[in-house]
Amino acid sequence: MYKDTIKRIIDTIIATLVLIILSPIMLITAILIKIESPGPVLFKQERIGKDSKVFKIYKFRSMCDGAEHTGSGVYSGAGDARVTKVGKIIRATSIDELPQCVNIIKGDMALIGPRPPLTYHPWPIEEYTKEQLRMFEVRPGITGWAQVHGRKDVEWHERIKLNVWYVEHVSFGLDMKIFFTTIGKVLTNADNANVGATVVTGSNSEAIDESLEALEAESKAADAAEGEIKK
């Protein structure tokens, strides 16, 4: 009931109120972006959403126009030269995420849920495993379980594990916990920069094989230790 209906109603109400209450801040942000650099106020980008469907996410533009087609196409950290002066401020305060309230009203997103990945990063949808695809069983969110466990400082395989865990445990109580934890992280600007590789070297399948090998080694070590105790 909550996951399919109540959550959607709450999301729509909150998103509408945020757009109304914070409209002055959004208007000022739009003007500053337009004054500082040429290009559109809003940045639109294709992301993977619920049921693996592609949708366009909305953000206030925080980089120079065309930054997506420069370098890796992915935000690389606090020293990324493509980020504008206004962009640094709205990224640090998460104001750049406010237009996603429109995505929520449209039904593309939720307030709480797995962050929607790019269509090409961390890897194409065809390369997700059956277990990883479970993260797309719910609407993606502005914030989520992975974000309050490291935000941008979490490698993608781990992020997806956290996202799948969220899908399996969605509840009003969990969403409230994520919501208030997110507020704390935004106010302190915690974990808001990539400090290491967001994707481990190698393909998704190779990383999974490595994880399985590590688990198997741990299991054998545990069995050996148990055998020693019995002796």
ZADREN-55046 format. One record per residue: x, y, z of N, C-alpha, C in turn; residue in one letter. Coordinates in nm, 3 decimals. Layout:
N
npx, npy, npz, capx, capy, capz, cpx, cpy, cpz, residuo
X, Y, Z, X, Y, Z, X, Y, Z, a
...
END
This chain:
231
npx, npy, npz, capx, capy, capz, cpx, cpy, cpz, residuo
0.083, -0.121, 0.000, 0.000, 0.000, 0.000, 0.087, 0.127, 0.000, m
0.181, 0.134, 0.094, 0.267, 0.252, 0.102, 0.355, 0.264, -0.021, y
0.419, 0.154, -0.059, 0.516, 0.154, -0.169, 0.452, 0.196, -0.302, k
0.330, 0.153, -0.327, 0.268, 0.176, -0.458, 0.176, 0.298, -0.464, d
0.115, 0.336, -0.351, 0.015, 0.443, -0.354, 0.046, 0.560, -0.263, t
0.058, 0.533, -0.133, 0.077, 0.641, -0.035, 0.206, 0.717, -0.063, i
0.313, 0.645, -0.093, 0.442, 0.709, -0.121, 0.430, 0.806, -0.238, k
0.358, 0.768, -0.341, 0.340, 0.853, -0.460, 0.261, 0.980, -0.424, r
0.160, 0.966, -0.342, 0.078, 1.081, -0.303, 0.161, 1.179, -0.221, i
0.236, 1.127, -0.124, 0.322, 1.211, -0.040, 0.426, 1.283, -0.124, i
0.488, 1.211, -0.217, 0.591, 1.269, -0.304, 0.535, 1.386, -0.385, d
0.416, 1.368, -0.443, 0.355, 1.471, -0.526, 0.323, 1.597, -0.445, t
0.270, 1.576, -0.325, 0.235, 1.690, -0.238, 0.361, 1.768, -0.198, i
0.465, 1.696, -0.152, 0.588, 1.761, -0.109, 0.656, 1.834, -0.225, i
0.663, 1.770, -0.342, 0.727, 1.831, -0.458, 0.655, 1.960, -0.499, a
0.524, 1.958, -0.495, 0.446, 2.076, -0.530, 0.471, 2.190, -0.431, t
0.473, 2.157, -0.302, 0.498, 2.258, -0.199, 0.639, 2.317, -0.211, l
0.737, 2.231, -0.240, 0.875, 2.278, -0.255, 0.885, 2.377, -0.371, v
0.821, 2.346, -0.483, 0.826, 2.434, -0.599, 0.762, 2.570, -0.569, l
0.655, 2.568, -0.489, 0.586, 2.692, -0.454, 0.667, 2.773, -0.353, i
0.708, 2.709, -0.244, 0.778, 2.778, -0.136, 0.917, 2.828, -0.177, i
0.988, 2.746, -0.254, 1.125, 2.783, -0.292, 1.135, 2.847, -0.430, l
1.022, 2.885, -0.486, 1.023, 2.948, -0.619, 1.108, 3.075, -0.624, s
1.112, 3.160, -0.518, 1.200, 3.277, -0.523, 1.348, 3.240, -0.536, p
1.390, 3.137, -0.461, 1.529, 3.092, -0.468, 1.559, 3.034, -0.606, i
1.465, 2.961, -0.661, 1.484, 2.901, -0.793, 1.491, 3.009, -0.901, m
1.412, 3.114, -0.885, 1.413, 3.224, -0.982, 1.547, 3.297, -0.979, l
1.597, 3.325, -0.858, 1.726, 3.392, -0.842, 1.837, 3.306, -0.900, i
1.830, 3.175, -0.874, 1.931, 3.082, -0.926, 1.932, 3.083, -1.078, t
1.814, 3.082, -1.138, 1.802, 3.083, -1.284, 1.863, 3.210, -1.343, a
1.839, 3.324, -1.279, 1.892, 3.451, -1.327, 2.045, 3.453, -1.318, i
2.100, 3.406, -1.207, 2.245, 3.403, -1.188, 2.314, 3.312, -1.289, l
2.252, 3.197, -1.316, 2.309, 3.103, -1.414, 2.314, 3.169, -1.552, i
2.206, 3.238, -1.587, 2.196, 3.302, -1.718, 2.295, 3.416, -1.732, k
2.315, 3.490, -1.622, 2.408, 3.603, -1.624, 2.553, 3.556, -1.636, i
2.588, 3.449, -1.564, 2.728, 3.408, -1.558, 2.780, 3.344, -1.686, e
2.702, 3.259, -1.748, 2.754, 3.187, -1.865, 2.645, 3.161, -1.969, s
2.683, 3.157, -2.096, 2.584, 3.130, -2.202, 2.534, 2.986, -2.195, p
2.411, 2.967, -2.241, 2.354, 2.833, -2.238, 2.222, 2.830, -2.165, g
2.154, 2.717, -2.167, 2.024, 2.705, -2.099, 2.037, 2.707, -1.947, p
1.930, 2.746, -1.880, 1.927, 2.747, -1.733, 1.919, 2.605, -1.680, v
1.839, 2.524, -1.747, 1.821, 2.386, -1.704, 1.910, 2.290, -1.783, l
1.958, 2.190, -1.713, 2.037, 2.085, -1.774, 1.949, 1.961, -1.781, f
1.930, 1.908, -1.899, 1.847, 1.788, -1.917, 1.935, 1.673, -1.962, k
1.915, 1.559, -1.898, 2.001, 1.445, -1.928, 1.922, 1.315, -1.918, q
1.951, 1.222, -2.007, 1.881, 1.094, -2.005, 1.932, 1.007, -1.891, e
1.839, 0.954, -1.814, 1.872, 0.864, -1.703, 1.782, 0.740, -1.712, r
1.823, 0.635, -1.641, 1.743, 0.512, -1.639, 1.653, 0.515, -1.517, i
1.524, 0.497, -1.538, 1.427, 0.504, -1.430, 1.357, 0.374, -1.401, g
1.237, 0.385, -1.345, 1.158, 0.268, -1.306, 1.133, 0.178, -1.427, k
1.144, 0.047, -1.402, 1.124, -0.055, -1.506, 1.225, -0.038, -1.621, d
1.341, 0.019, -1.590, 1.451, 0.037, -1.686, 1.416, 0.131, -1.801, s
1.313, 0.214, -1.783, 1.274, 0.309, -1.888, 1.359, 0.436, -1.878, k
1.396, 0.489, -1.993, 1.478, 0.610, -1.997, 1.390, 0.735, -1.988, v
1.432, 0.832, -1.907, 1.359, 0.958, -1.895, 1.461, 1.072, -1.887, f
1.414, 1.194, -1.902, 1.502, 1.310, -1.894, 1.492, 1.374, -1.756, k
1.607, 1.380, -1.688, 1.613, 1.439, -1.555, 1.643, 1.589, -1.569, i
1.586, 1.669, -1.479, 1.607, 1.814, -1.484, 1.695, 1.859, -1.367, y
1.791, 1.945, -1.398, 1.876, 2.006, -1.296, 1.905, 2.150, -1.338, k
1.940, 2.234, -1.240, 1.993, 2.364, -1.277, 2.133, 2.340, -1.333, f
2.165, 2.404, -1.444, 2.296, 2.384, -1.506, 2.406, 2.439, -1.415, r
2.500, 2.354, -1.379, 2.609, 2.395, -1.290, 2.744, 2.394, -1.360, s
2.744, 2.351, -1.486, 2.868, 2.347, -1.564, 2.854, 2.433, -1.690, m
2.965, 2.455, -1.756, 2.961, 2.527, -1.883, 2.878, 2.447, -1.982, c
2.814, 2.516, -2.074, 2.728, 2.450, -2.171, 2.807, 2.349, -2.253, d
2.754, 2.228, -2.267, 2.821, 2.123, -2.345, 2.921, 2.042, -2.266, g
2.925, 2.062, -2.132, 3.022, 1.990, -2.048, 3.006, 1.839, -2.053, a
2.884, 1.795, -2.078, 2.857, 1.651, -2.084, 2.937, 1.582, -2.194, e
2.972, 1.659, -2.298, 3.045, 1.602, -2.412, 3.194, 1.633, -2.406, h
3.238, 1.678, -2.287, 3.380, 1.709, -2.267, 3.441, 1.612, -2.167, t
3.557, 1.559, -2.196, 3.621, 1.464, -2.105, 3.542, 1.335, -2.095, g
3.526, 1.285, -1.971, 3.455, 1.159, -1.950, 3.305, 1.174, -1.958, s
3.256, 1.300, -1.951, 3.112, 1.323, -1.953, 3.050, 1.306, -1.816, g
3.132, 1.278, -1.716, 3.085, 1.256, -1.580, 3.157, 1.351, -1.486, v
3.084, 1.407, -1.388, 3.145, 1.497, -1.291, 3.260, 1.426, -1.222, y
3.379, 1.487, -1.224, 3.499, 1.418, -1.177, 3.549, 1.460, -1.040, s
3.484, 1.558, -0.977, 3.528, 1.596, -0.843, 3.528, 1.745, -0.818, g
3.572, 1.783, -0.697, 3.568, 1.922, -0.655, 3.649, 2.015, -0.745, a
3.754, 1.964, -0.810, 3.838, 2.048, -0.893, 3.799, 2.048, -1.040, g
3.681, 1.998, -1.073, 3.638, 1.990, -1.213, 3.626, 2.132, -1.270, d
3.710, 2.163, -1.371, 3.716, 2.298, -1.429, 3.590, 2.336, -1.506, a
3.506, 2.239, -1.538, 3.385, 2.268, -1.614, 3.275, 2.331, -1.528, r
3.289, 2.321, -1.396, 3.188, 2.375, -1.304, 3.202, 2.527, -1.296, v
3.091, 2.599, -1.310, 3.091, 2.744, -1.303, 3.095, 2.791, -1.157, t
3.112, 2.922, -1.136, 3.114, 2.977, -1.001, 2.980, 2.958, -0.932, k
2.873, 2.987, -1.006, 2.739, 2.964, -0.952, 2.717, 2.815, -0.930, v
2.771, 2.736, -1.023, 2.758, 2.591, -1.014, 2.816, 2.534, -0.886, g
2.929, 2.588, -0.843, 2.993, 2.540, -0.719, 2.901, 2.561, -0.600, k
2.832, 2.675, -0.599, 2.743, 2.707, -0.487, 2.619, 2.619, -0.488, i
2.557, 2.606, -0.604, 2.433, 2.529, -0.608, 2.458, 2.379, -0.594, i
2.579, 2.334, -0.630, 2.614, 2.194, -0.606, 2.636, 2.169, -0.457, r
2.707, 2.262, -0.392, 2.738, 2.247, -0.250, 2.612, 2.249, -0.164, a
2.510, 2.324, -0.209, 2.385, 2.337, -0.133, 2.275, 2.246, -0.187, t
2.305, 2.175, -0.295, 2.208, 2.085, -0.362, 2.090, 2.159, -0.422, s
2.104, 2.291, -0.441, 1.998, 2.368, -0.506, 1.981, 2.322, -0.651, i
2.090, 2.270, -0.709, 2.083, 2.225, -0.848, 1.984, 2.110, -0.868, d
1.948, 2.042, -0.758, 1.858, 1.927, -0.768, 1.709, 1.968, -0.763, e
1.679, 2.092, -0.724, 1.540, 2.134, -0.704, 1.448, 2.113, -0.826, l
1.495, 2.135, -0.951, 1.406, 2.113, -1.065, 1.355, 1.968, -1.076, p
1.418, 1.877, -1.005, 1.372, 1.738, -1.010, 1.236, 1.720, -0.943, q
1.190, 1.824, -0.874, 1.054, 1.820, -0.819, 0.954, 1.810, -0.935, c
0.990, 1.867, -1.050, 0.906, 1.855, -1.170, 0.904, 1.710, -1.216, v
1.019, 1.644, -1.210, 1.026, 1.501, -1.244, 0.937, 1.419, -1.153, n
0.930, 1.459, -1.025, 0.846, 1.387, -0.929, 0.699, 1.402, -0.965, i
0.658, 1.525, -0.993, 0.518, 1.551, -1.028, 0.479, 1.477, -1.157, i
0.574, 1.470, -1.252, 0.548, 1.399, -1.378, 0.539, 1.249, -1.359, k
0.593, 1.198, -1.247, 0.591, 1.054, -1.222, 0.719, 0.983, -1.260, g
0.819, 1.058, -1.304, 0.948, 0.998, -1.340, 1.026, 0.954, -1.217, d
1.012, 1.033, -1.108, 1.094, 1.012, -0.990, 1.012, 1.016, -0.861, m
1.081, 0.985, -0.751, 1.023, 0.994, -0.617, 1.115, 1.082, -0.534, a
1.070, 1.121, -0.417, 1.157, 1.199, -0.328, 1.271, 1.111, -0.277, l
1.235, 0.987, -0.235, 1.332, 0.891, -0.184, 1.336, 0.769, -0.275, i
1.457, 0.728, -0.312, 1.471, 0.610, -0.397, 1.613, 0.604, -0.451, g
1.648, 0.501, -0.523, 1.783, 0.490, -0.581, 1.808, 0.606, -0.678, p
1.926, 0.666, -0.673, 1.957, 0.771, -0.770, 1.962, 0.710, -0.910, r
1.899, 0.775, -1.008, 1.894, 0.719, -1.144, 2.030, 0.730, -1.213, p
2.084, 0.620, -1.261, 2.214, 0.624, -1.329, 2.202, 0.676, -1.472, p
2.314, 0.716, -1.528, 2.320, 0.757, -1.667, 2.297, 0.633, -1.755, l
2.264, 0.656, -1.879, 2.241, 0.543, -1.970, 2.372, 0.473, -2.006, t
2.486, 0.543, -1.985, 2.616, 0.485, -2.020, 2.710, 0.468, -1.901, y
2.670, 0.518, -1.785, 2.755, 0.511, -1.666, 2.670, 0.469, -1.546, h
2.711, 0.371, -1.465, 2.843, 0.307, -1.465, 2.865, 0.208, -1.580, p
2.752, 0.157, -1.638, 2.762, 0.071, -1.755, 2.624, 0.065, -1.821, w
2.614, 0.024, -1.947, 2.486, 0.017, -2.017, 2.389, -0.078, -1.947, p
2.261, -0.056, -1.965, 2.157, -0.135, -1.898, 2.171, -0.284, -1.929, i
2.222, -0.316, -2.048, 2.236, -0.456, -2.088, 2.338, -0.530, -2.001, e
2.425, -0.457, -1.935, 2.531, -0.521, -1.855, 2.495, -0.536, -1.707, e
2.378, -0.487, -1.668, 2.334, -0.506, -1.529, 2.296, -0.653, -1.509, y
2.329, -0.708, -1.395, 2.289, -0.845, -1.365, 2.141, -0.846, -1.325, t
2.084, -0.964, -1.317, 1.944, -0.976, -1.278, 1.919, -0.917, -1.139, k
2.014, -0.939, -1.049, 2.002, -0.885, -0.914, 2.014, -0.733, -0.915, e
2.107, -0.681, -0.993, 2.126, -0.536, -0.999, 2.006, -0.465, -1.060, q
1.938, -0.531, -1.154, 1.821, -0.472, -1.219, 1.706, -0.448, -1.121, l
1.713, -0.509, -1.005, 1.606, -0.492, -0.906, 1.596, -0.349, -0.857, r
1.706, -0.273, -0.868, 1.703, -0.133, -0.824, 1.606, -0.050, -0.908, m
1.567, -0.102, -1.024, 1.475, -0.029, -1.111, 1.329, -0.070, -1.089, f
1.304, -0.143, -0.982, 1.166, -0.184, -0.951, 1.086, -0.070, -0.889, e
1.155, 0.033, -0.844, 1.088, 0.150, -0.786, 1.131, 0.277, -0.859, v
1.059, 0.385, -0.838, 1.098, 0.512, -0.901, 1.229, 0.560, -0.839, r
1.319, 0.613, -0.922, 1.443, 0.668, -0.868, 1.414, 0.792, -0.785, p
1.505, 0.827, -0.694, 1.480, 0.939, -0.605, 1.581, 1.051, -0.613, g
1.545, 1.164, -0.551, 1.638, 1.276, -0.540, 1.748, 1.239, -0.440, i
1.710, 1.164, -0.339, 1.806, 1.109, -0.244, 1.767, 0.965, -0.214, t
1.861, 0.890, -0.154, 1.830, 0.749, -0.129, 1.920, 0.687, -0.025, g
1.904, 0.557, -0.006, 1.979, 0.482, 0.094, 2.130, 0.488, 0.066, w
2.169, 0.479, -0.059, 2.311, 0.485, -0.094, 2.368, 0.624, -0.066, a
2.286, 0.729, -0.087, 2.334, 0.866, -0.067, 2.363, 0.896, 0.080, q
2.287, 0.837, 0.171, 2.313, 0.862, 0.313, 2.420, 0.768, 0.368, v
2.472, 0.681, 0.281, 2.582, 0.593, 0.320, 2.709, 0.625, 0.241, h
2.730, 0.753, 0.216, 2.851, 0.792, 0.146, 2.828, 0.887, 0.031, g
2.703, 0.895, -0.015, 2.670, 0.987, -0.123, 2.759, 0.960, -0.243, r
2.848, 1.054, -0.283, 2.932, 1.034, -0.401, 3.058, 0.956, -0.370, k
3.081, 0.929, -0.242, 3.204, 0.859, -0.202, 3.180, 0.708, -0.191, d
3.099, 0.653, -0.281, 3.068, 0.509, -0.279, 3.082, 0.453, -0.420, v
3.161, 0.348, -0.434, 3.182, 0.285, -0.565, 3.049, 0.225, -0.613, e
3.029, 0.222, -0.744, 2.899, 0.189, -0.800, 2.847, 0.049, -0.766, w
2.933, -0.050, -0.760, 2.885, -0.184, -0.724, 2.823, -0.182, -0.585, h
2.887, -0.107, -0.495, 2.835, -0.097, -0.358, 2.707, -0.014, -0.356, e
2.702, 0.091, -0.436, 2.581, 0.174, -0.444, 2.461, 0.090, -0.485, r
2.484, 0.006, -0.587, 2.374, -0.075, -0.638, 2.327, -0.176, -0.533, i
2.422, -0.232, -0.457, 2.384, -0.323, -0.348, 2.295, -0.251, -0.247, k
2.332, -0.128, -0.214, 2.253, -0.048, -0.120, 2.117, -0.015, -0.179, l
2.114, 0.012, -0.309, 1.987, 0.042, -0.376, 1.893, -0.077, -0.375, n
1.947, -0.195, -0.401, 1.866, -0.317, -0.401, 1.813, -0.346, -0.260, v
1.899, -0.321, -0.160, 1.856, -0.340, -0.021, 1.738, -0.247, 0.008, w
1.744, -0.124, -0.040, 1.635, -0.029, -0.019, 1.505, -0.081, -0.081, y
1.515, -0.130, -0.204, 1.396, -0.182, -0.274, 1.330, -0.293, -0.193, v
1.411, -0.374, -0.128, 1.358, -0.487, -0.049, 1.300, -0.443, 0.086, e
1.331, -0.321, 0.130, 1.290, -0.277, 0.263, 1.215, -0.144, 0.264, h
1.157, -0.105, 0.151, 1.087, 0.024, 0.144, 0.978, 0.033, 0.250, v
0.979, 0.143, 0.324, 0.875, 0.167, 0.426, 0.873, 0.316, 0.457, s
0.766, 0.362, 0.519, 0.755, 0.502, 0.555, 0.865, 0.539, 0.655, f
0.888, 0.452, 0.752, 0.991, 0.477, 0.853, 1.129, 0.490, 0.793, g
1.162, 0.402, 0.698, 1.293, 0.406, 0.633, 1.306, 0.535, 0.551, l
1.201, 0.573, 0.481, 1.205, 0.695, 0.401, 1.226, 0.818, 0.489, d
1.162, 0.821, 0.605, 1.178, 0.934, 0.697, 1.322, 0.940, 0.749, m
1.379, 0.825, 0.776, 1.517, 0.819, 0.824, 1.611, 0.874, 0.716, k
1.590, 0.834, 0.591, 1.673, 0.882, 0.480, 1.654, 1.032, 0.460, i
1.529, 1.078, 0.471, 1.497, 1.219, 0.449, 1.572, 1.309, 0.547, f
1.563, 1.277, 0.675, 1.626, 1.362, 0.777, 1.779, 1.349, 0.778, f
1.828, 1.230, 0.744, 1.973, 1.213, 0.733, 2.028, 1.294, 0.617, t
1.951, 1.299, 0.508, 1.991, 1.376, 0.390, 2.000, 1.524, 0.423, t
1.904, 1.575, 0.499, 1.905, 1.716, 0.537, 2.034, 1.748, 0.612, i
2.073, 1.658, 0.703, 2.197, 1.677, 0.778, 2.318, 1.680, 0.687, g
2.321, 1.591, 0.587, 2.436, 1.585, 0.496, 2.441, 1.708, 0.404, k
2.324, 1.757, 0.363, 2.320, 1.876, 0.278, 2.369, 1.998, 0.356, v
2.325, 2.012, 0.480, 2.363, 2.126, 0.563, 2.513, 2.128, 0.593, l
2.573, 2.009, 0.600, 2.718, 2.001, 0.628, 2.800, 1.977, 0.502, t
2.730, 1.963, 0.387, 2.795, 1.936, 0.259, 2.883, 1.811, 0.267, n
2.836, 1.711, 0.338, 2.914, 1.588, 0.359, 2.908, 1.496, 0.238, a
3.022, 1.433, 0.207, 3.031, 1.332, 0.100, 2.981, 1.383, -0.034, d
3.007, 1.511, -0.063, 2.953, 1.571, -0.185, 3.058, 1.589, -0.294, n
3.161, 1.507, -0.291, 3.264, 1.513, -0.396, 3.322, 1.375, -0.418, a
3.351, 1.344, -0.545, 3.414, 1.216, -0.576, 3.560, 1.221, -0.531, n
3.597, 1.133, -0.438, 3.734, 1.133, -0.389, 3.812, 1.012, -0.439, v
3.747, 0.925, -0.513, 3.813, 0.807, -0.568, 3.738, 0.757, -0.689, g
3.777, 0.645, -0.742, 3.711, 0.589, -0.859, 3.568, 0.549, -0.824, a
3.472, 0.591, -0.908, 3.333, 0.556, -0.882, 3.297, 0.420, -0.939, t
3.382, 0.369, -1.026, 3.363, 0.235, -1.081, 3.496, 0.162, -1.076, v
3.500, 0.043, -1.022, 3.625, -0.031, -1.013, 3.673, -0.068, -1.152, v
3.803, -0.084, -1.167, 3.861, -0.117, -1.296, 3.810, -0.251, -1.346, t
3.780, -0.257, -1.476, 3.731, -0.382, -1.534, 3.582, -0.376, -1.557, g
3.528, -0.478, -1.621, 3.386, -0.480, -1.653, 3.304, -0.517, -1.531, s
3.174, -0.500, -1.545, 3.083, -0.534, -1.436, 3.092, -0.681, -1.402, n
3.097, -0.767, -1.503, 3.102, -0.911, -1.480, 3.232, -0.950, -1.410, s
3.343, -0.883, -1.449, 3.471, -0.913, -1.386, 3.470, -0.876, -1.238, e
3.408, -0.763, -1.208, 3.400, -0.718, -1.068, 3.315, -0.815, -0.986, a
3.208, -0.863, -1.045, 3.121, -0.959, -0.975, 3.196, -1.089, -0.949, i
3.274, -1.135, -1.051, 3.353, -1.257, -1.034, 3.452, -1.241, -0.919, d
3.514, -1.121, -0.912, 3.610, -1.094, -0.806, 3.543, -1.096, -0.669, e
3.421, -1.041, -0.663, 3.346, -1.040, -0.537, 3.312, -1.181, -0.494, s
3.271, -1.263, -0.591, 3.235, -1.401, -0.561, 3.357, -1.480, -0.513, l
3.471, -1.456, -0.578, 3.595, -1.523, -0.538, 3.635, -1.484, -0.396, e
3.616, -1.355, -0.364, 3.649, -1.307, -0.229, 3.558, -1.372, -0.125, a
3.429, -1.383, -0.159, 3.334, -1.446, -0.066, 3.366, -1.593, -0.046, l
3.405, -1.661, -0.156, 3.440, -1.803, -0.149, 3.563, -1.822, -0.062, e
3.661, -1.734, -0.076, 3.783, -1.742, 0.004, 3.752, -1.722, 0.152, a
3.663, -1.625, 0.180, 3.624, -1.599, 0.319, 3.552, -1.721, 0.378, e
3.468, -1.785, 0.294, 3.393, -1.901, 0.340, 3.487, -2.018, 0.373, s
3.589, -2.038, 0.285, 3.685, -2.146, 0.308, 3.766, -2.120, 0.434, k
3.802, -1.992, 0.455, 3.879, -1.956, 0.574, 3.798, -1.982, 0.700, a
3.666, -1.949, 0.692, 3.579, -1.970, 0.807, 3.564, -2.119, 0.837, a
3.552, -2.201, 0.730, 3.539, -2.347, 0.748, 3.667, -2.405, 0.811, d
3.782, -2.354, 0.765, 3.909, -2.401, 0.818, 3.923, -2.366, 0.966, a
3.882, -2.245, 1.000, 3.889, -2.202, 1.139, 3.796, -2.285, 1.227, a
3.680, -2.316, 1.174, 3.585, -2.398, 1.249, 3.639, -2.539, 1.272, e
3.711, -2.592, 1.168, 3.770, -2.724, 1.181, 3.879, -2.727, 1.288, g
3.957, -2.621, 1.297, 4.062, -2.612, 1.396, 4.003, -2.608, 1.538, e
3.893, -2.536, 1.552, 3.827, -2.527, 1.683, 3.776, -2.664, 1.730, i
3.719, -2.738, 1.635, 3.666, -2.871, 1.669, 3.777, -2.966, 1.711, k
3.899, -2.948, 1.653, 4.011, -3.035, 1.691, 4.051, -3.008, 1.835, k
END
